[in-house]
Amino acid sequence: MWAYEKKLEYPVKICNPNPKLAKLIITQYGGPDGELGASLRYLSQRFSMPCPQTKGLLNDIGMSCL
Amino acid sequence: MENCMTSRDNLLTDIAALDFMLIDLSLYLDTHPTDLRALNLFNSVKSQADMEKVNYTNNYGPLTASSTSQTCWNWLCNPWPWDGMGGDC
């Protein structure tokens, strides 16, 4: 079902670590209305989606947000 | 922390760029499955990415658990993606 690739999606170089910003970013990702919740919804909704294009989208977008 | 991009970092960045194109193209093709120009582009980027991944695996180690060495479980070797890369700050 899932394959893990040992690489980042794009290069990350943190020159000036900023814990406050990091905290904000992670709450945006994981918190209410966050991308993580959205991706889990898409991955659940794909099972009952009748239209093939939308089913593919729910799968692919849900997976890439995760 | 290193201050220069190694050739490993450069190759991995190139692979990441190609993979990102593939992600973008696959989302487009999901809603335009009959677009042959996009499909051909997908195929050519895919073969380039595959070639570079083989190159990376031969020189630096596996990118997936299934491409590990047959003689030792080098999947565990450092670095992992979150260990950071060199680069100019």
Backbone of each chain as nested JSON, in Angstrom:
{
  "chains": [
    {"id": "A", "residues": [
      {"number": 1, "name": "MET", "atoms": {"N": [0.819, -1.22, 0.0], "CA": [0.0, 0.0, 0.0], "C": [0.847, 1.261, 0.0]}},
      {"number": 2, "name": "TRP", "atoms": {"N": [1.87, 1.288, 0.795], "CA": [2.725, 2.478, 0.844], "C": [4.159, 2.077, 0.566]}},
      {"number": 3, "name": "ALA", "atoms": {"N": [4.871, 2.944, -0.13], "CA": [6.299, 2.728, -0.318], "C": [7.016, 3.943, 0.256]}},
      {"number": 4, "name": "TYR", "atoms": {"N": [8.033, 3.722, 1.016], "CA": [8.793, 4.833, 1.586], "C": [10.056, 5.052, 0.773]}},
      {"number": 5, "name": "GLU", "atoms": {"N": [10.271, 6.305, 0.371], "CA": [11.512, 6.641, -0.308], "C": [12.382, 7.458, 0.616]}},
      {"number": 6, "name": "LYS", "atoms": {"N": [13.645, 7.05, 0.707], "CA": [14.563, 7.638, 1.667], "C": [15.119, 8.954, 1.131]}},
      {"number": 7, "name": "LYS", "atoms": {"N": [14.203, 9.915, 0.901], "CA": [14.627, 11.223, 0.431], "C": [13.515, 12.211, 0.764]}},
      {"number": 8, "name": "LEU", "atoms": {"N": [13.895, 13.505, 0.777], "CA": [12.902, 14.551, 0.988], "C": [12.244, 14.897, -0.338]}},
      {"number": 9, "name": "GLU", "atoms": {"N": [11.086, 15.541, -0.277], "CA": [10.402, 15.948, -1.503], "C": [11.158, 17.106, -2.163]}},
      {"number": 10, "name": "TYR", "atoms": {"N": [11.731, 17.981, -1.352], "CA": [12.605, 19.044, -1.859], "C": [13.639, 19.371, -0.784]}},
      {"number": 11, "name": "PRO", "atoms": {"N": [14.757, 19.973, -1.184], "CA": [15.833, 20.2, -0.211], "C": [15.404, 21.136, 0.902]}},
      {"number": 12, "name": "VAL", "atoms": {"N": [15.861, 20.855, 2.096], "CA": [15.549, 21.689, 3.249], "C": [16.848, 22.085, 3.913]}},
      {"number": 13, "name": "LYS", "atoms": {"N": [17.085, 23.366, 4.044], "CA": [18.26, 23.859, 4.767], "C": [17.778, 24.929, 5.733]}},
      {"number": 14, "name": "ILE", "atoms": {"N": [17.836, 24.624, 7.02], "CA": [17.399, 25.603, 8.022], "C": [18.627, 26.379, 8.479]}},
      {"number": 15, "name": "CYS", "atoms": {"N": [18.715, 27.622, 8.074], "CA": [19.87, 28.434, 8.469], "C": [19.669, 29.025, 9.853]}},
      {"number": 16, "name": "ASN", "atoms": {"N": [18.435, 29.441, 10.134], "CA": [18.136, 30.08, 11.426], "C": [16.939, 29.362, 12.064]}},
      {"number": 17, "name": "PRO", "atoms": {"N": [17.213, 28.344, 12.897], "CA": [16.095, 27.616, 13.518], "C": [15.192, 28.547, 14.313]}},
      {"number": 18, "name": "ASN", "atoms": {"N": [13.886, 28.376, 14.14], "CA": [12.911, 29.257, 14.766], "C": [11.825, 28.387, 15.396]}},
      {"number": 19, "name": "PRO", "atoms": {"N": [11.979, 28.045, 16.681], "CA": [11.029, 27.125, 17.318], "C": [9.588, 27.63, 17.323]}},
      {"number": 20, "name": "LYS", "atoms": {"N": [9.396, 28.953, 17.435], "CA": [8.025, 29.49, 17.452], "C": [7.358, 29.246, 16.105]}},
      {"number": 21, "name": "LEU", "atoms": {"N": [8.11, 29.479, 15.034], "CA": [7.56, 29.268, 13.703], "C": [7.316, 27.792, 13.454]}},
      {"number": 22, "name": "ALA", "atoms": {"N": [8.249, 26.969, 13.946], "CA": [8.092, 25.52, 13.794], "C": [6.814, 25.049, 14.476]}},
      {"number": 23, "name": "LYS", "atoms": {"N": [6.567, 25.598, 15.661], "CA": [5.363, 25.215, 16.412], "C": [4.111, 25.626, 15.644]}},
      {"number": 24, "name": "LEU", "atoms": {"N": [4.15, 26.827, 15.058], "CA": [3.006, 27.295, 14.281], "C": [2.769, 26.401, 13.08]}},
      {"number": 25, "name": "ILE", "atoms": {"N": [3.839, 26.077, 12.366], "CA": [3.716, 25.25, 11.17], "C": [3.147, 23.875, 11.511]}},
      {"number": 26, "name": "ILE", "atoms": {"N": [3.638, 23.281, 12.595], "CA": [3.191, 21.935, 12.907], "C": [1.741, 21.918, 13.395]}},
      {"number": 27, "name": "THR", "atoms": {"N": [1.3, 23.0, 14.039], "CA": [-0.108, 23.032, 14.444], "C": [-1.004, 23.287, 13.231]}},
      {"number": 28, "name": "GLN", "atoms": {"N": [-0.499, 24.021, 12.249], "CA": [-1.267, 24.208, 11.023], "C": [-1.398, 22.887, 10.272]}},
      {"number": 29, "name": "TYR", "atoms": {"N": [-0.337, 22.11, 10.291], "CA": [-0.359, 20.829, 9.587], "C": [-1.245, 19.807, 10.317]}},
      {"number": 30, "name": "GLY", "atoms": {"N": [-1.074, 19.692, 11.639], "CA": [-1.725, 18.629, 12.376], "C": [-2.991, 19.038, 13.106]}},
      {"number": 31, "name": "GLY", "atoms": {"N": [-3.17, 20.337, 13.301], "CA": [-4.268, 20.811, 14.129], "C": [-5.603, 20.812, 13.406]}},
      {"number": 32, "name": "PRO", "atoms": {"N": [-6.617, 21.491, 13.971], "CA": [-7.94, 21.564, 13.342], "C": [-7.837, 22.176, 11.939]}},
      {"number": 33, "name": "ASP", "atoms": {"N": [-8.573, 21.625, 10.991], "CA": [-8.51, 22.052, 9.589], "C": [-7.106, 21.932, 9.011]}},
      {"number": 34, "name": "GLY", "atoms": {"N": [-6.291, 21.058, 9.603], "CA": [-4.932, 20.88, 9.118], "C": [-4.884, 19.928, 7.937]}},
      {"number": 35, "name": "GLU", "atoms": {"N": [-3.728, 19.942, 7.252], "CA": [-3.555, 19.106, 6.057], "C": [-3.583, 17.622, 6.395]}},
      {"number": 36, "name": "LEU", "atoms": {"N": [-3.098, 17.279, 7.568], "CA": [-3.068, 15.869, 7.954], "C": [-4.488, 15.319, 8.06]}},
      {"number": 37, "name": "GLY", "atoms": {"N": [-5.376, 16.077, 8.726], "CA": [-6.774, 15.671, 8.827], "C": [-7.417, 15.585, 7.459]}},
      {"number": 38, "name": "ALA", "atoms": {"N": [-7.137, 16.565, 6.614], "CA": [-7.698, 16.579, 5.266], "C": [-7.249, 15.346, 4.491]}},
      {"number": 39, "name": "SER", "atoms": {"N": [-5.965, 15.005, 4.602], "CA": [-5.478, 13.874, 3.811], "C": [-6.117, 12.571, 4.283]}},
      {"number": 40, "name": "LEU", "atoms": {"N": [-6.346, 12.432, 5.576], "CA": [-7.007, 11.22, 6.076], "C": [-8.462, 11.156, 5.623]}},
      {"number": 41, "name": "ARG", "atoms": {"N": [-9.125, 12.332, 5.535], "CA": [-10.49, 12.357, 5.001], "C": [-10.494, 11.914, 3.543]}},
      {"number": 42, "name": "TYR", "atoms": {"N": [-9.567, 12.456, 2.745], "CA": [-9.531, 12.074, 1.33], "C": [-9.306, 10.57, 1.195]}},
      {"number": 43, "name": "LEU", "atoms": {"N": [-8.383, 10.055, 1.988], "CA": [-8.07, 8.626, 1.891], "C": [-9.259, 7.758, 2.308]}},
      {"number": 44, "name": "SER", "atoms": {"N": [-10.115, 8.266, 3.184], "CA": [-11.334, 7.523, 3.532], "C": [-12.4, 7.676, 2.452]}},
      {"number": 45, "name": "GLN", "atoms": {"N": [-12.509, 8.885, 1.901], "CA": [-13.58, 9.164, 0.934], "C": [-13.357, 8.469, -0.406]}},
      {"number": 46, "name": "ARG", "atoms": {"N": [-12.109, 8.141, -0.723], "CA": [-11.845, 7.541, -2.04], "C": [-12.545, 6.206, -2.22]}},
      {"number": 47, "name": "PHE", "atoms": {"N": [-12.837, 5.491, -1.102], "CA": [-13.409, 4.145, -1.213], "C": [-14.82, 4.159, -1.764]}},
      {"number": 48, "name": "SER", "atoms": {"N": [-15.548, 5.29, -1.528], "CA": [-16.931, 5.322, -1.989], "C": [-17.121, 6.28, -3.155]}},
      {"number": 49, "name": "MET", "atoms": {"N": [-16.019, 6.679, -3.816], "CA": [-16.123, 7.633, -4.917], "C": [-16.376, 6.899, -6.23]}},
      {"number": 50, "name": "PRO", "atoms": {"N": [-17.524, 7.126, -6.871], "CA": [-17.835, 6.377, -8.089], "C": [-17.054, 6.835, -9.329]}},
      {"number": 51, "name": "CYS", "atoms": {"N": [-16.655, 8.114, -9.37], "CA": [-16.048, 8.646, -10.598], "C": [-14.542, 8.385, -10.599]}},
      {"number": 52, "name": "PRO", "atoms": {"N": [-14.006, 7.741, -11.635], "CA": [-12.59, 7.321, -11.607], "C": [-11.588, 8.467, -11.484]}},
      {"number": 53, "name": "GLN", "atoms": {"N": [-11.879, 9.612, -12.163], "CA": [-10.919, 10.717, -12.072], "C": [-10.834, 11.237, -10.644]}},
      {"number": 54, "name": "THR", "atoms": {"N": [-12.006, 11.412, -10.019], "CA": [-12.029, 11.955, -8.662], "C": [-11.468, 10.95, -7.662]}},
      {"number": 55, "name": "LYS", "atoms": {"N": [-11.736, 9.671, -7.931], "CA": [-11.175, 8.636, -7.054], "C": [-9.65, 8.687, -7.075]}},
      {"number": 56, "name": "GLY", "atoms": {"N": [-9.102, 8.843, -8.303], "CA": [-7.655, 8.96, -8.459], "C": [-7.108, 10.18, -7.753]}},
      {"number": 57, "name": "LEU", "atoms": {"N": [-7.836, 11.305, -7.877], "CA": [-7.408, 12.553, -7.23], "C": [-7.391, 12.406, -5.716]}},
      {"number": 58, "name": "LEU", "atoms": {"N": [-8.487, 11.847, -5.163], "CA": [-8.557, 11.674, -3.705], "C": [-7.397, 10.802, -3.232]}},
      {"number": 59, "name": "ASN", "atoms": {"N": [-7.102, 9.768, -4.004], "CA": [-6.002, 8.886, -3.65], "C": [-4.664, 9.626, -3.697]}},
      {"number": 60, "name": "ASP", "atoms": {"N": [-4.422, 10.321, -4.833], "CA": [-3.108, 10.917, -5.057], "C": [-2.86, 12.148, -4.187]}},
      {"number": 61, "name": "ILE", "atoms": {"N": [-3.887, 12.972, -4.009], "CA": [-3.705, 14.155, -3.188], "C": [-3.641, 13.758, -1.708]}},
      {"number": 62, "name": "GLY", "atoms": {"N": [-4.524, 12.816, -1.317], "CA": [-4.501, 12.336, 0.07], "C": [-3.142, 11.764, 0.412]}},
      {"number": 63, "name": "MET", "atoms": {"N": [-2.595, 11.0, -0.502], "CA": [-1.299, 10.373, -0.286], "C": [-0.179, 11.404, -0.213]}},
      {"number": 64, "name": "SER", "atoms": {"N": [-0.212, 12.407, -1.088], "CA": [0.897, 13.363, -1.078], "C": [0.814, 14.323, 0.105]}},
      {"number": 65, "name": "CYS", "atoms": {"N": [-0.404, 14.59, 0.619], "CA": [-0.516, 15.415, 1.826], "C": [-0.011, 14.653, 3.039]}},
      {"number": 66, "name": "LEU", "atoms": {"N": [-0.217, 13.329, 3.001], "CA": [0.225, 12.512, 4.127], "C": [1.745, 12.437, 4.168]}}
    ]},
    {"id": "B", "residues": [
      {"number": 1, "name": "MET", "atoms": {"N": [28.157, 21.215, 10.849], "CA": [27.323, 21.02, 9.668], "C": [28.104, 21.431, 8.418]}},
      {"number": 2, "name": "GLU", "atoms": {"N": [28.04, 20.616, 7.401], "CA": [28.77, 20.93, 6.163], "C": [28.225, 22.208, 5.55]}},
      {"number": 3, "name": "ASN", "atoms": {"N": [29.114, 22.911, 4.869], "CA": [28.658, 24.128, 4.216], "C": [28.654, 24.01, 2.715]}},
      {"number": 4, "name": "CYS", "atoms": {"N": [28.945, 22.808, 2.196], "CA": [28.913, 22.695, 0.737], "C": [28.04, 21.516, 0.355]}},
      {"number": 5, "name": "MET", "atoms": {"N": [27.378, 21.638, -0.77], "CA": [26.551, 20.557, -1.292], "C": [27.472, 19.492, -1.865]}},
      {"number": 6, "name": "THR", "atoms": {"N": [27.363, 18.289, -1.358], "CA": [28.145, 17.193, -1.916], "C": [27.501, 16.732, -3.216]}},
      {"number": 7, "name": "SER", "atoms": {"N": [28.233, 15.892, -3.948], "CA": [27.647, 15.401, -5.19], "C": [26.456, 14.491, -4.89]}},
      {"number": 8, "name": "ARG", "atoms": {"N": [26.49, 13.848, -3.71], "CA": [25.334, 13.056, -3.277], "C": [24.107, 13.94, -3.121]}},
      {"number": 9, "name": "ASP", "atoms": {"N": [24.298, 15.086, -2.436], "CA": [23.195, 16.036, -2.227], "C": [22.655, 16.536, -3.559]}},
      {"number": 10, "name": "ASN", "atoms": {"N": [23.579, 16.83, -4.485], "CA": [23.153, 17.368, -5.777], "C": [22.33, 16.355, -6.549]}},
      {"number": 11, "name": "LEU", "atoms": {"N": [22.783, 15.096, -6.54], "CA": [22.04, 14.052, -7.248], "C": [20.671, 13.847, -6.621]}},
      {"number": 12, "name": "LEU", "atoms": {"N": [20.643, 13.842, -5.295], "CA": [19.367, 13.638, -4.596], "C": [18.404, 14.793, -4.871]}},
      {"number": 13, "name": "THR", "atoms": {"N": [18.939, 16.011, -4.94], "CA": [18.108, 17.176, -5.244], "C": [17.544, 17.057, -6.655]}},
      {"number": 14, "name": "ASP", "atoms": {"N": [18.371, 16.578, -7.58], "CA": [17.908, 16.398, -8.948], "C": [16.792, 15.362, -9.015]}},
      {"number": 15, "name": "ILE", "atoms": {"N": [16.989, 14.258, -8.289], "CA": [15.962, 13.21, -8.24], "C": [14.678, 13.754, -7.639]}},
      {"number": 16, "name": "ALA", "atoms": {"N": [14.814, 14.553, -6.565], "CA": [13.631, 15.148, -5.93], "C": [12.889, 16.048, -6.906]}},
      {"number": 17, "name": "ALA", "atoms": {"N": [13.636, 16.799, -7.716], "CA": [13.006, 17.688, -8.703], "C": [12.242, 16.875, -9.741]}},
      {"number": 18, "name": "LEU", "atoms": {"N": [12.831, 15.8, -10.226], "CA": [12.159, 14.948, -11.212], "C": [10.926, 14.295, -10.609]}},
      {"number": 19, "name": "ASP", "atoms": {"N": [11.049, 13.815, -9.38], "CA": [9.912, 13.178, -8.72], "C": [8.781, 14.172, -8.512]}},
      {"number": 20, "name": "PHE", "atoms": {"N": [9.141, 15.419, -8.216], "CA": [8.115, 16.438, -8.022], "C": [7.348, 16.674, -9.319]}},
      {"number": 21, "name": "MET", "atoms": {"N": [8.094, 16.692, -10.447], "CA": [7.433, 16.808, -11.755], "C": [6.455, 15.662, -11.96]}},
      {"number": 22, "name": "LEU", "atoms": {"N": [6.879, 14.464, -11.55], "CA": [6.011, 13.297, -11.73], "C": [4.742, 13.404, -10.889]}},
      {"number": 23, "name": "ILE", "atoms": {"N": [4.884, 13.913, -9.667], "CA": [3.711, 14.101, -8.802], "C": [2.746, 15.089, -9.458]}},
      {"number": 24, "name": "ASP", "atoms": {"N": [3.29, 16.212, -9.909], "CA": [2.481, 17.242, -10.559], "C": [1.782, 16.701, -11.804]}},
      {"number": 25, "name": "LEU", "atoms": {"N": [2.552, 16.006, -12.645], "CA": [1.99, 15.447, -13.871], "C": [0.925, 14.401, -13.569]}},
      {"number": 26, "name": "SER", "atoms": {"N": [1.144, 13.604, -12.526], "CA": [0.151, 12.559, -12.237], "C": [-1.161, 13.175, -11.752]}},
      {"number": 27, "name": "LEU", "atoms": {"N": [-1.07, 14.28, -11.001], "CA": [-2.303, 14.952, -10.585], "C": [-3.033, 15.524, -11.802]}},
      {"number": 28, "name": "TYR", "atoms": {"N": [-2.269, 16.095, -12.746], "CA": [-2.87, 16.616, -13.971], "C": [-3.515, 15.481, -14.785]}},
      {"number": 29, "name": "LEU", "atoms": {"N": [-2.8, 14.391, -14.935], "CA": [-3.305, 13.269, -15.732], "C": [-4.531, 12.618, -15.097]}},
      {"number": 30, "name": "ASP", "atoms": {"N": [-4.658, 12.732, -13.763], "CA": [-5.861, 12.202, -13.099], "C": [-7.119, 12.842, -13.67]}},
      {"number": 31, "name": "THR", "atoms": {"N": [-7.05, 14.152, -13.988], "CA": [-8.229, 14.826, -14.514], "C": [-8.168, 15.005, -16.031]}},
      {"number": 32, "name": "HIS", "atoms": {"N": [-7.051, 14.667, -16.653], "CA": [-6.914, 14.742, -18.111], "C": [-6.259, 13.461, -18.615]}},
      {"number": 33, "name": "PRO", "atoms": {"N": [-6.916, 12.326, -18.403], "CA": [-6.256, 11.048, -18.685], "C": [-5.957, 10.798, -20.169]}},
      {"number": 34, "name": "THR", "atoms": {"N": [-6.591, 11.584, -21.063], "CA": [-6.362, 11.343, -22.492], "C": [-5.345, 12.309, -23.093]}},
      {"number": 35, "name": "ASP", "atoms": {"N": [-4.719, 13.131, -22.262], "CA": [-3.746, 14.101, -22.772], "C": [-2.424, 13.386, -23.074]}},
      {"number": 36, "name": "LEU", "atoms": {"N": [-2.215, 13.074, -24.349], "CA": [-1.052, 12.269, -24.723], "C": [0.26, 13.011, -24.557]}},
      {"number": 37, "name": "ARG", "atoms": {"N": [0.215, 14.33, -24.748], "CA": [1.445, 15.103, -24.584], "C": [1.927, 15.005, -23.143]}},
      {"number": 38, "name": "ALA", "atoms": {"N": [0.973, 15.126, -22.205], "CA": [1.326, 15.031, -20.786], "C": [1.819, 13.626, -20.459]}},
      {"number": 39, "name": "LEU", "atoms": {"N": [1.167, 12.62, -21.045], "CA": [1.563, 11.239, -20.779], "C": [2.978, 10.968, -21.288]}},
      {"number": 40, "name": "ASN", "atoms": {"N": [3.281, 11.482, -22.489], "CA": [4.634, 11.294, -23.033], "C": [5.68, 11.981, -22.157]}},
      {"number": 41, "name": "LEU", "atoms": {"N": [5.346, 13.181, -21.686], "CA": [6.259, 13.897, -20.801], "C": [6.459, 13.098, -19.514]}},
      {"number": 42, "name": "PHE", "atoms": {"N": [5.371, 12.586, -18.977], "CA": [5.456, 11.754, -17.77], "C": [6.426, 10.593, -18.006]}},
      {"number": 43, "name": "ASN", "atoms": {"N": [6.248, 9.906, -19.129], "CA": [7.085, 8.742, -19.421], "C": [8.558, 9.104, -19.547]}},
      {"number": 44, "name": "SER", "atoms": {"N": [8.851, 10.238, -20.186], "CA": [10.274, 10.564, -20.376], "C": [10.903, 11.021, -19.059]}},
      {"number": 45, "name": "VAL", "atoms": {"N": [10.138, 11.774, -18.25], "CA": [10.672, 12.174, -16.937], "C": [10.869, 10.941, -16.064]}},
      {"number": 46, "name": "LYS", "atoms": {"N": [9.919, 9.995, -16.165], "CA": [10.018, 8.772, -15.369], "C": [11.269, 7.985, -15.722]}},
      {"number": 47, "name": "SER", "atoms": {"N": [11.589, 7.858, -17.0], "CA": [12.771, 7.052, -17.334], "C": [14.043, 7.767, -16.899]}},
      {"number": 48, "name": "GLN", "atoms": {"N": [14.055, 9.091, -16.96], "CA": [15.208, 9.843, -16.448], "C": [15.364, 9.65, -14.947]}},
      {"number": 49, "name": "ALA", "atoms": {"N": [14.234, 9.75, -14.234], "CA": [14.269, 9.595, -12.777], "C": [14.742, 8.186, -12.399]}},
      {"number": 50, "name": "ASP", "atoms": {"N": [14.235, 7.184, -13.123], "CA": [14.622, 5.8, -12.833], "C": [16.121, 5.61, -13.003]}},
      {"number": 51, "name": "MET", "atoms": {"N": [16.663, 6.191, -14.073], "CA": [18.086, 6.077, -14.355], "C": [18.901, 6.723, -13.235]}},
      {"number": 52, "name": "GLU", "atoms": {"N": [18.494, 7.912, -12.817], "CA": [19.229, 8.618, -11.763], "C": [19.116, 7.904, -10.429]}},
      {"number": 53, "name": "LYS", "atoms": {"N": [17.975, 7.248, -10.19], "CA": [17.818, 6.508, -8.938], "C": [18.719, 5.285, -8.911]}},
      {"number": 54, "name": "VAL", "atoms": {"N": [18.874, 4.629, -10.041], "CA": [19.786, 3.48, -10.111], "C": [21.206, 3.958, -9.841]}},
      {"number": 55, "name": "ASN", "atoms": {"N": [21.566, 5.075, -10.456], "CA": [22.879, 5.685, -10.25], "C": [23.093, 6.002, -8.771]}},
      {"number": 56, "name": "TYR", "atoms": {"N": [22.089, 6.616, -8.146], "CA": [22.198, 6.97, -6.727], "C": [22.374, 5.721, -5.881]}},
      {"number": 57, "name": "THR", "atoms": {"N": [21.561, 4.705, -6.15], "CA": [21.613, 3.472, -5.354], "C": [22.967, 2.797, -5.475]}},
      {"number": 58, "name": "ASN", "atoms": {"N": [23.522, 2.789, -6.699], "CA": [24.824, 2.148, -6.89], "C": [25.941, 2.883, -6.166]}},
      {"number": 59, "name": "ASN", "atoms": {"N": [25.822, 4.211, -6.084], "CA": [26.904, 5.003, -5.499], "C": [26.715, 5.334, -4.024]}},
      {"number": 60, "name": "TYR", "atoms": {"N": [25.486, 5.496, -3.571], "CA": [25.278, 6.065, -2.238], "C": [24.391, 5.224, -1.329]}},
      {"number": 61, "name": "GLY", "atoms": {"N": [23.655, 4.266, -1.887], "CA": [22.803, 3.479, -1.008], "C": [21.366, 3.478, -1.479]}},
      {"number": 62, "name": "PRO", "atoms": {"N": [20.545, 2.623, -0.848], "CA": [19.183, 2.413, -1.348], "C": [18.256, 3.578, -1.033]}},
      {"number": 63, "name": "LEU", "atoms": {"N": [17.331, 3.828, -1.959], "CA": [16.288, 4.828, -1.726], "C": [14.992, 4.17, -1.237]}},
      {"number": 64, "name": "THR", "atoms": {"N": [14.841, 2.88, -1.522], "CA": [13.702, 2.134, -1.003], "C": [14.217, 0.863, -0.338]}},
      {"number": 65, "name": "ALA", "atoms": {"N": [13.425, 0.322, 0.586], "CA": [13.869, -0.884, 1.286], "C": [14.07, -2.037, 0.315]}},
      {"number": 66, "name": "SER", "atoms": {"N": [13.287, -2.034, -0.77], "CA": [13.413, -3.145, -1.71], "C": [14.611, -3.006, -2.637]}},
      {"number": 67, "name": "SER", "atoms": {"N": [15.31, -1.866, -2.58], "CA": [16.513, -1.768, -3.398], "C": [17.784, -1.876, -2.561]}},
      {"number": 68, "name": "THR", "atoms": {"N": [17.662, -2.471, -1.376], "CA": [18.846, -2.677, -0.539], "C": [19.779, -3.684, -1.173]}},
      {"number": 69, "name": "SER", "atoms": {"N": [21.016, -3.634, -0.709], "CA": [22.037, -4.565, -1.159], "C": [21.626, -5.995, -0.797]}},
      {"number": 70, "name": "GLN", "atoms": {"N": [22.064, -6.935, -1.605], "CA": [21.743, -8.325, -1.299], "C": [22.729, -8.926, -0.312]}},
      {"number": 71, "name": "THR", "atoms": {"N": [23.841, -8.212, -0.083], "CA": [24.859, -8.796, 0.777], "C": [24.82, -8.257, 2.198]}},
      {"number": 72, "name": "CYS", "atoms": {"N": [24.24, -7.051, 2.368], "CA": [24.094, -6.547, 3.732], "C": [22.894, -5.605, 3.779]}},
      {"number": 73, "name": "TRP", "atoms": {"N": [22.256, -5.505, 4.932], "CA": [21.039, -4.698, 5.068], "C": [21.425, -3.226, 5.201]}},
      {"number": 74, "name": "ASN", "atoms": {"N": [21.883, -2.631, 4.1], "CA": [22.376, -1.257, 4.17], "C": [21.262, -0.218, 4.224]}},
      {"number": 75, "name": "TRP", "atoms": {"N": [20.02, -0.668, 4.284], "CA": [18.891, 0.248, 4.46], "C": [19.099, 1.127, 5.699]}},
      {"number": 76, "name": "LEU", "atoms": {"N": [19.755, 0.553, 6.736], "CA": [19.916, 1.256, 8.002], "C": [21.001, 2.327, 7.974]}},
      {"number": 77, "name": "CYS", "atoms": {"N": [21.803, 2.366, 6.916], "CA": [22.929, 3.297, 6.896], "C": [22.464, 4.74, 6.895]}},
      {"number": 78, "name": "ASN", "atoms": {"N": [23.233, 5.581, 7.598], "CA": [22.997, 7.024, 7.568], "C": [23.477, 7.594, 6.243]}},
      {"number": 79, "name": "PRO", "atoms": {"N": [23.083, 8.811, 5.869], "CA": [22.109, 9.634, 6.582], "C": [20.67, 9.297, 6.207]}},
      {"number": 80, "name": "TRP", "atoms": {"N": [19.745, 9.646, 7.092], "CA": [18.325, 9.612, 6.802], "C": [17.932, 11.022, 6.382]}},
      {"number": 81, "name": "PRO", "atoms": {"N": [16.806, 11.152, 5.678], "CA": [16.489, 12.461, 5.079], "C": [16.416, 13.617, 6.08]}},
      {"number": 82, "name": "TRP", "atoms": {"N": [16.054, 13.303, 7.347], "CA": [15.91, 14.38, 8.32], "C": [17.241, 14.761, 8.964]}},
      {"number": 83, "name": "ASP", "atoms": {"N": [18.342, 14.106, 8.57], "CA": [19.638, 14.417, 9.166], "C": [20.245, 15.693, 8.606]}},
      {"number": 84, "name": "GLY", "atoms": {"N": [19.615, 16.261, 7.611], "CA": [20.084, 17.543, 7.104], "C": [21.106, 17.395, 6.001]}},
      {"number": 85, "name": "MET", "atoms": {"N": [21.146, 18.375, 5.128], "CA": [22.134, 18.358, 4.075], "C": [22.963, 19.629, 4.147]}},
      {"number": 86, "name": "GLY", "atoms": {"N": [24.088, 19.604, 3.498], "CA": [24.935, 20.797, 3.432], "C": [24.294, 21.823, 2.528]}},
      {"number": 87, "name": "GLY", "atoms": {"N": [24.855, 22.974, 2.457], "CA": [24.334, 24.0, 1.565], "C": [24.734, 25.36, 2.059]}},
      {"number": 88, "name": "ASP", "atoms": {"N": [24.6, 26.339, 1.191], "CA": [25.01, 27.672, 1.614], "C": [23.881, 28.37, 2.338]}},
      {"number": 89, "name": "CYS", "atoms": {"N": [24.193, 28.932, 3.478], "CA": [23.196, 29.633, 4.271], "C": [23.449, 31.123, 4.209]}}
    ]}
  ]
}
